[in-house]
Every structure is written in structure tokens, then in C-alpha cells.
Amino acid sequence: MNVLVLNAGSSSLKFQLIATSAEQIATDTDEWLARGVIERIGGNSLLTLEVPGGGKHRESAPVRDHRAALDHVLRWLTAPPEGLHILDSLSQIDAVGHRVVHGGEYFRSSVLINDAVRQRIEDTIDLAPLHNPHNLRVIQAARAALGEGIPQAAVFDTSFHHTLPDYAYLYALPYSLYRRHRVRRYGFHGTSHRYVAYRYRRITGRAREETNLITLHLGNGCSACAISRGDSVDTSMGFTPLEGLVMGTRSGDLDPAILDYIAVKEGMSLPEVESLLNKQSGLLGISGLTNDMRELIAEAVEEDDRRARLALQIFAYRARKYIGSYLAAMGGADAIVFTGGIGENSPEVRQMVCEGLEWMGLQLDGGANLTAVGGREQQIGSEGTRLGAWVIPTNEELLIARDTVRLVLGLSTRF
């Protein structure tokens, strides 16, 4: 079954075409046939297409909106540039899987999309105003382009975290705010945390009920997740993706009274303060230089830049605090798993995060940590230590494709 996976951001559309089936899922023999991204939608966009074997194409072109972006993707799949071959016709697309950021309290798992599901996604727009509208537009565009007979599935960032107990997802606010407006911790990056927990089980041969992990998705957006007996029981992102770890441009945890203080002192409106916390804070705000971890490490090491070094220290310290708190809440864990662009490719950050955790039974293997880059699944903890450490690259698109196949075949998406 050829599944087109679509991930719509506020100004981007990532895509991947994956060939998979129930048998391929069971044997981990799924194949990706094409992948790419269209960035800066709404202007002169950057378009990238890649196929197996190293074929890669880049171009720039005006792309008006997400519907036009999807049209461009579909043209590429049947008539790719530079003589690349992907599909003979769109009829070879058997299903479409969508990453949907927010499912509210409606969706505890992935679902096939129908009119009722579309309405529920629309009902959650006030919880994810920057993402869910674009997710809906691409769902509608795919339906119009491919026809109503092609099944479409929604895979939600929030659904993996619906196993959080109420004492973990509720804030200490008047309970009426939860009753009236559903103000609570939802968590995000659920597809990534779920995927790497699955891969850990496959690598180590553990059953789902035997899996107790702390997973760290470290990229431009960052989150931690406590996974007990295979279920998410706590996570660092909250009502929005702003809470929790220090991120590329997001502040993470802070005293909420700071918002009013900044607004008064700087003469800013609440939306302007919120924008500052989301787009001008984190690594960028501390360093005053960049939100790119590679550049910050280079500045700290080669130029001895004090603020770059400080940004790294704050980033690692916050992650280490979450590890400690989750170990306490869970009563221990089997391992810590690093994933995401930074988690998968930065030995320096992994070393900094794990420093001082030896008393918990965590000891990194320096050599293994250095070589665990470039998409390698690898144990980086020393043999025989009580708390293991792993690098497991995430693959959210593959999980979305697999969930789509399971739903089309009437199989459970809980695995």
C-alpha cells in the first residue's frame, strides 16, 4: 500500500511517500519512495524533493497557499524533475496520512477521517490556531485532488499523552476552568515519543508492559516524556508547546507573573509578550546569536563566547532537571532515549545533559556517544549500568503511514 504522509506547518508542507503493508510493518521492511518539503508557502517558496539512491532536486517557485503546495507535490510524484521516476499515476496512491497537531480531548488514538472527524478537528482550532487550520486545509485539498474514495487518516500529536493521569495533566487552577474551557496539559511530539519507545522495545526485545523510559525529543522544539509500562504518564509540553524544556526560540518553563511584568515594563500587549516567549527566547534569546545548536557549540568552543556557553548550560540543566523529576515520579526507569535533530546528532549536548547523573546509575560510553550520529540507532550508556542511554532516530512519517495502513485494514493502532 502506497501511503502519502502529509505534515502541514504554518508556512510549510512536508511530505513522504511510503510503501508499507501489515507484513512489512511486522518485519520492518517498509520502503520510502519519495520525500521532501515546501517551505515559505505564501511567497517565493523553497522546494526540495528526494528519492532513494541519492536523487535530490531543489528549486524555488511562487506557491500561493497549502492547496497549491499539495498540487505541486502531486505533480512531482507523477512527473518528477530531472527524469526521476516515482509513480505512473495518482491512482497508485492508496491512502493519505496526516499529522494533526491537536486532537483536544476528542481523540485518544489515530482515526480515519470523515465529516465528523473534520468537525472535531475544527472544534479544536482555538487550542492550536497556528496549526489545525492548515491541517484542515490540506485534508480538504487532498480530498479534492484524490477523490473521496481514497481513505485519509489523522494522527494526532496529542493522542499518545491521553494516558496521563488527572493529577499529571491538571493545573492547580480553579477546576471550573478545566470544566468550562478544558485548560489542561495536552502534550505534543507524541508521535515521536511513541515511535522511539516502540523502536526501543524492538531493539531490546522487551514487551510493551515492560518498557519504562524517559524520552527526550531535542530539536528546535524540545520535550521530555515519562513512559511507564509503555504509556505516557507525564510530558513537559503542556496546554501549548511553550511549556517545559528550553527550545530554539521558546522559553520553556517560567514564572507566569513575568508576562505582566514584561508587558508593563516594555509597553507590550499580551500577544506581543507571547510572541516574544515563542519566537525570540530560548537558545536565541539567551545567546543573542542563533537558535542553531551547531553554531552555538562552535561559538562556545572556538570563540569562547560566554552567552553561547550559557545558553548550552541552561538548555542541558533544564533537561537534566526533567530527567530527575521523572525518575522520581516513575520510581526509576530502564533508560533515557535521545531523539530529534539535536538529540540524534549532538554528542556534546548528550554529554552535558547526562553530566552529574552517575549517582542515578547513568554512565555514558564516551566512544559510543561520539559515533552515535547521522541516523544511527545506538546504545551510548556503558555496559552494566543501572540506567541505560540510547540514541534512537525518530521517524514520525513512518509511524503515520503505519497507523494509516492499520486503520484501513481495521487493525488496532495500539502497539
C-alpha positions in Angstrom: 0.0 0.0 0.0 1.4 3.4 -1.0 0.7 6.0 1.7 1.2 9.7 1.2 2.1 11.3 4.5 1.5 15.0 4.8 2.7 17.3 7.6 1.4 20.8 7.2 3.0 23.6 9.2 2.1 27.3 9.3 4.2 28.0 6.2 5.4 24.6 5.1 4.3 21.2 3.8 6.5 18.2 4.5 5.6 15.0 2.6 6.7 11.4 2.3 5.5 8.6 0.1 5.9 5.2 1.9 5.2 1.7 0.7 4.0 -0.5 3.5 1.7 -3.3 4.5 0.8 -5.4 7.5 3.6 -7.8 6.6 6.1 -5.0 6.1 5.2 -3.4 9.4 5.7 -6.7 11.2 9.1 -7.2 9.6 10.3 -3.5 9.5 10.7 -3.7 5.7 8.7 -0.5 4.8 10.1 1.5 2.0 10.1 5.2 1.4 9.7 6.1 -2.3 10.0 9.9 -2.1 10.1 12.7 0.5 10.5 16.4 0.6 9.3 19.8 1.9 7.9 23.0 0.5 8.9 25.9 2.7 7.9 29.6 2.9 4.4 29.0 1.5 2.8 32.3 0.6 5.7 33.7 -1.3 8.7 32.6 -3.3 8.9 29.1 -1.8 11.8 26.7 -1.4 11.0 23.2 -2.7 13.0 20.0 -2.1 12.4 16.5 -3.4 14.5 13.4 -2.6 14.2 9.8 -3.8 16.1 6.7 -2.8 19.6 6.3 -4.2 20.6 9.9 -3.7 18.4 11.7 -6.3 17.7 15.2 -5.0 16.1 18.2 -6.6 15.8 21.8 -5.3 14.0 24.7 -6.8 12.3 28.0 -5.9 8.9 28.9 -7.1 5.9 31.0 -6.0 3.5 28.9 -4.0 0.3 30.7 -3.0 -1.1 28.5 -0.3 -1.2 25.0 1.1 -3.6 23.8 -1.6 -1.1 25.0 -4.3 1.7 23.3 -2.3 -0.1 20.0 -2.4 -0.8 20.4 -6.1 2.9 20.8 -6.6 3.7 17.7 -4.5 1.2 15.6 -6.5 2.7 16.8 -9.8 6.2 15.9 -8.6 5.1 12.4 -7.7 3.8 11.6 -11.2 6.1 13.8 -13.2 9.2 14.4 -11.1 12.0 16.7 -12.4 15.3 15.6 -13.9 14.0 12.3 -15.1 13.4 10.8 -11.7 10.6 8.2 -11.5 8.2 7.8 -8.6 4.7 6.9 -9.7 3.0 6.4 -13.0 -0.3 8.0 -11.9 -2.0 9.3 -8.8 -4.2 6.2 -8.8 -1.2 4.4 -7.2 -1.7 6.4 -4.0 -3.8 4.1 -1.8 -4.2 6.3 1.3 -3.2 9.6 2.9 -2.0 10.0 6.4 -2.0 13.5 8.0 -0.1 14.7 11.0 -2.6 16.8 13.0 -1.2 18.8 15.9 -4.1 18.9 18.2 -6.9 16.5 18.9 -8.1 18.0 22.2 -9.9 15.5 24.4 -11.7 14.1 21.5 -9.1 11.8 20.0 -7.2 9.2 22.1 -5.8 7.5 19.0 -5.4 7.9 15.3 -8.6 7.8 13.2 -9.9 7.6 9.7 -11.2 11.0 8.6 -14.9 11.6 7.9 -17.1 14.6 8.2 -17.5 14.2 12.0 -13.7 14.0 12.5 -13.2 17.1 10.4 -15.7 18.9 12.5 -13.9 17.8 15.7 -10.6 19.0 14.4 -12.2 22.3 13.5 -13.6 22.5 17.1 -10.0 22.4 18.5 -8.7 25.3 16.4 -8.8 27.6 19.4 -6.3 25.2 21.1 -4.0 25.2 18.1 -4.8 28.2 16.0 -1.4 28.2 14.2 -1.6 24.6 13.0 -5.0 23.0 12.9 -6.4 25.3 10.3 -3.6 24.4 7.9 -4.0 20.7 8.8 -7.7 21.0 7.8 -6.9 22.8 4.6 -4.5 20.1 3.4 -7.1 17.4 4.4 -9.7 19.2 2.3 -7.2 19.7 -0.6 -6.2 16.0 -0.6 -9.9 15.0 -0.7 -10.5 17.3 -3.6 -7.4 16.2 -5.5 -7.5 12.5 -5.0 -11.2 11.9 -4.5 -13.4 10.8 -1.6 -12.7 7.2 -2.3 -9.1 7.5 -1.1 -9.0 6.9 2.7 -7.4 9.6 4.8 -6.2 9.2 8.4 -5.4 11.7 11.1 -2.5 11.0 13.5 -2.5 13.5 16.4 0.5 14.9 18.3 -1.6 14.9 21.4 -3.1 11.4 21.4 -0.2 9.5 22.9 -0.4 11.6 26.0 -4.1 10.8 26.8 -2.9 8.1 29.2 -1.6 10.9 31.6 -3.4 10.6 35.0 -5.5 13.5 36.0 -3.0 14.6 38.7 -0.4 14.9 36.0 -2.5 16.7 33.3 -4.4 19.2 35.5 -3.0 22.6 36.6 -3.6 24.0 40.1 -6.1 26.5 38.7 -9.8 26.7 39.6 -11.3 23.4 38.5 -14.0 25.3 36.7 -11.5 26.5 34.1 -10.9 22.9 33.1 -14.7 22.1 33.2 -15.6 25.1 31.0 -12.5 25.5 28.7 -10.6 22.3 29.0 -7.4 24.1 30.3 -5.1 21.2 31.0 -1.8 19.6 29.9 -2.1 18.1 26.5 1.5 17.4 25.5 2.9 17.3 22.0 5.6 15.4 20.0 3.5 12.3 20.9 4.1 10.6 17.6 7.9 10.9 18.1 7.9 9.7 21.7 5.6 6.8 20.7 7.9 5.8 17.8 11.1 5.8 19.7 9.6 3.8 22.6 8.4 1.3 20.0 11.9 1.1 18.5 13.5 0.6 21.9 11.2 -2.3 22.5 12.1 -3.8 19.1 15.8 -3.4 19.7 15.8 -4.8 23.3 13.1 -7.4 22.9 11.0 -6.0 25.7 7.3 -6.3 25.9 5.2 -3.0 25.9 4.3 -3.6 29.6 8.0 -3.9 30.5 9.0 -0.6 28.9 9.9 2.3 31.3 11.7 5.1 29.6 12.4 8.8 29.7 12.4 10.0 26.1 14.0 13.4 25.1 12.9 14.9 21.8 15.5 17.6 21.3 15.2 19.8 18.2 14.2 23.3 17.6 11.2 22.3 19.6 12.0 20.1 22.7 10.0 17.9 25.0 10.5 15.2 27.6 8.2 12.3 28.1 7.9 9.8 31.0 6.8 6.4 29.7 5.7 3.8 32.2 4.7 0.3 31.1 4.5 1.6 27.5 2.2 4.5 28.3 2.9 8.2 28.5 2.4 9.2 32.2 3.9 12.8 32.0 5.3 15.1 29.5 7.0 18.5 29.6 4.9 20.4 27.0 1.6 21.5 28.4 -1.5 23.4 27.3 0.7 24.7 24.4 4.1 23.7 23.1 5.6 26.6 25.0 5.9 24.9 28.4 8.8 22.7 29.5 12.3 22.5 28.2 14.4 25.3 26.8 14.0 25.3 23.0 15.4 27.0 19.9 13.2 30.1 20.2 10.8 29.2 23.0 11.4 30.0 26.7 10.0 26.8 28.2 9.1 27.0 31.9 8.9 30.4 33.6 7.1 32.3 36.4 3.7 33.3 34.8 3.9 36.7 36.6 6.8 37.6 34.3 4.3 38.1 31.5 2.5 41.0 33.1 5.8 42.4 34.4 7.3 42.5 30.9 4.1 43.9 29.4 4.2 46.8 31.8 8.0 47.5 31.7 8.3 47.1 27.9 4.9 48.6 27.0 3.9 45.4 25.2 0.5 43.8 24.6 -0.2 40.2 25.8 0.1 38.9 22.2 3.4 40.6 21.8 4.7 39.1 25.0 3.5 35.7 23.9 5.3 36.2 20.6 8.5 37.1 22.5 8.3 33.9 24.5 7.7 31.8 21.4 9.9 33.4 18.8 12.6 35.4 20.5 13.5 33.4 23.6 15.2 30.0 24.3 18.6 29.5 22.8 18.2 32.5 20.6 17.2 34.8 23.4 19.9 33.8 25.8 22.8 33.7 23.3 21.7 36.8 21.3 23.2 34.9 18.3 21.2 32.0 17.0 18.9 29.1 17.7 21.1 26.7 15.8 22.7 24.3 18.2 25.7 23.6 15.9 26.5 27.3 15.6 26.2 27.8 19.4 28.6 24.9 20.1 31.1 26.3 17.6 30.8 29.8 19.2 31.3 28.4 22.7 34.2 26.2 21.8 36.1 28.1 19.1 35.3 31.7 20.2 34.8 31.1 23.9 31.5 33.1 23.7 30.2 33.4 27.2 26.5 33.8 26.2 26.6 30.9 23.8 28.1 28.7 26.6 25.4 30.0 29.0 22.7 29.0 26.5 24.1 25.5 26.3 24.3 25.2 30.1 20.8 26.4 30.6 19.5 24.0 27.9 21.2 21.0 29.4 20.4 21.9 33.0 16.7 22.1 32.3 16.7 18.7 30.5 18.6 17.2 33.4 16.1 18.6 35.9 13.2 16.9 34.0 15.1 13.6 33.9 15.5 13.7 37.7 11.8 14.7 38.3 10.5 11.9 36.0 12.8 9.3 37.6 11.3 10.3 41.0 7.7 10.3 39.7 8.1 6.9 38.0 10.1 5.3 40.7 13.0 4.7 38.2 13.3 3.8 34.6 15.2 1.4 32.3 16.8 4.0 30.0 16.9 7.5 28.7 16.4 7.8 24.9 17.6 10.8 22.9 15.9 11.7 19.6 15.2 14.7 17.4 17.7 16.7 15.4 19.9 17.7 18.4 19.3 14.5 20.4 20.3 12.4 17.4 23.3 14.4 16.2 25.0 16.3 19.1 27.3 14.2 21.3 28.2 17.4 23.1 24.6 18.1 24.2 24.0 14.5 25.3 27.2 14.6 27.4 26.1 17.9 29.0 22.6 16.6 29.8 23.9 13.4 31.4 26.7 15.0 33.5 26.1 14.5 37.2 23.7 11.7 36.8 26.2 9.0 37.6 24.7 8.6 41.1 21.5 7.5 39.4 23.3 4.7 37.6 23.8 6.5 34.3 27.3 6.4 32.8 27.9 7.3 29.1 30.3 5.4 26.9 32.4 8.2 25.5 33.3 6.4 22.3 29.8 5.2 21.6 28.4 8.7 22.3 30.7 10.3 19.8 29.8 7.8 17.0 26.0 7.9 17.5 25.3 10.5 14.8 23.8 10.6 11.4 20.7 8.4 12.0 22.3 5.6 13.9 20.4 3.6 16.5 22.9 3.0 19.2 23.4 2.4 22.9 25.5 5.1 24.4 25.4 4.0 28.0 28.2 1.9 29.4 27.6 -1.8 29.7 26.2 -2.9 33.0 25.0 0.5 34.3 21.6 0.6 36.1 20.2 3.3 33.9 20.7 2.9 30.2 21.1 5.5 27.5 20.3 5.3 23.8 20.1 7.3 20.7 17.1 6.3 18.5 16.3 8.5 15.5 12.7 9.3 15.2 10.5 8.6 12.2 7.2 10.2 12.6 6.2 9.9 9.0 6.7 6.1 9.1 4.5 5.8 12.2 1.8 7.9 10.5 2.0 5.7 7.4 1.7 2.5 9.6 -1.2 3.9 11.6 -2.9 4.7 8.3 -2.5 1.2 7.0 -3.7 -0.3 10.3 -6.8 1.8 10.2 -7.6 1.0 6.5 -7.2 -2.7 7.4 -9.3 -2.5 10.5 -6.4 -3.2 12.8 -5.6 -1.6 16.2 -3.2 1.3 16.3 -2.1 0.5 19.8 1.2 -1.4 19.6 
